[in-house]
Amino acid sequence: MHEVAAVGELVYAVLRVIEAHQPCRVDAVRVQRGSTFAEEALAQAWRMLTEQTPLAGATLDVEVTNHVVDCACGIERTMLAEELIGHMWVCPNCNHVEEIDEHDDLTLLGVTLTPLDAPAPPVGAGAGAPVGGGR
């Protein structure tokens, strides 16, 4: 459920960004997610929470940042969402439990908009310019 709440915050942040640029079409939203944030959950929550909003149909571009754990037993590896038990990661080598800080798991990087009063770009051309910032 953490993912749905985080995506809800993301959607709210994007809606605030586009308020100042109306009327416009949202072409893409660029985010960064941590490797412990499930990609499928992100995509599913995005589709569900943007339906019937000005963000419906916008592309969600995702950059991944690896959360690397360096355990006292010597193992160093990228943590993945499927390895977590709630907010905890258990070392497969020594069973050390590591609590995961999920506050930076999803960050808004930018929003690409096209003003509705502007002529449509040619097919294949990039539209709009990134605006907005981190969450």
N, C-alpha and C positions, 0 to 999 in steps of 0.2 A: 504493500500500500504506500510505502514511502515514495515510490516512483510516481504514482498518480498525484500525490500532493505536490511533489517537486515540479511536475509538468504543469499542474494548475497554477503554480506561482509563475512559471515561465510564460504561460499564456496571458496571465494578467499583466505581466511586465511588458510583453509585446503590444498588447492592446493599449497600454498607456503610451508607449512610444509612438504608435501610429495616430493617436488622437490629434497631435499637432500637425499632421501631414494630410489630413482629410481634404478632399476626397482622394483616395488612393487605393491601389490594389497591392496586396502583400504577395510578392513573388516568392520570397524565400526567407527563412529564419535560420540563422547560423548559430549553433550551440557547441559547447564543449561538454563532454560527459566523461566521468571517470570510468576506469575499467571495471569498477565494482557496481556501476549503474547498468542494469540489464538493458541491452539494446532493443530487444523485442518489447519489453515493458514500456520503454520510451516511445517507440513507434505506435504501439497500441493506445497508450494514454494520449498521445498527440492527436491521433485520428479522432478519438472519442471526445476530447475536450475542445477541439477546434471546429467540430461539426456545427453548422448553423451559426458560425461567427465570421467576422471578416478574414479570419485566418484559414478558413476552409479552402483546401486546394493548394495552399502554399507548400513549397518544398521545404522539408526539414533537413538541413545539411549538418552533419554531426562530425565533429573532430573528437578523437578519443585520446585521453591522457591516462597513461598507465600509473596505477597505484602500486608502487613497489614496496614489498615488505623485506626487511633485512632482519631475520630472526637471530636470536642469540646462539642458536645451534649451528649457524653458518649458512643456512639456506637463504637465498636471495631470489625473489621471483615476483612477477606481476600477479597481483590479486585479481581474480575474476568474480563476477557477480554470482556465478553458479557455485563458487566455493564458500560463499558466506552462509552462516547460520544466523539469521536475523542481522544484527550489526556486528557480528563477531566472525573472525577468521581464525581457523585452527590450523596450526602448522602440521603438514602431513608427515614431517620428519620427527618432531619431538612433542607434538600435541600442545604446544604453547598457544594460549588464546590471546588474540590481538583484537582490541575494540577498534572499529572503523569509524572515523569521523566522516560523515556524509554531507557536511555542509557545503562542500565545494564540488559535489558530484555532478551538478548541472549548472552551467553558466551561459547566459545569453551573450553572444559575441557580436551579433549584428542582425539587422533586418534590411532586406532589399525591397524597396517600394517602387511602384510606378504611379505617378499622378494620373488620375482618371481623365483629366482634361488634356493630357499630352497625347500626341499621336502614338498609335501602337508601334512598337519596334518591329523591324523586319524579322522574319522568321529566322531563328538561329542567333540573333543578336542579343547581347546581354541587356537587361532592362533595369533601370533604377540604380541607386547607389546605396551602399551600406549606411545605416544610421543606427543610433542606439549605442548601448554599452553593456557592461556586465550587470548581472543581477544583483 
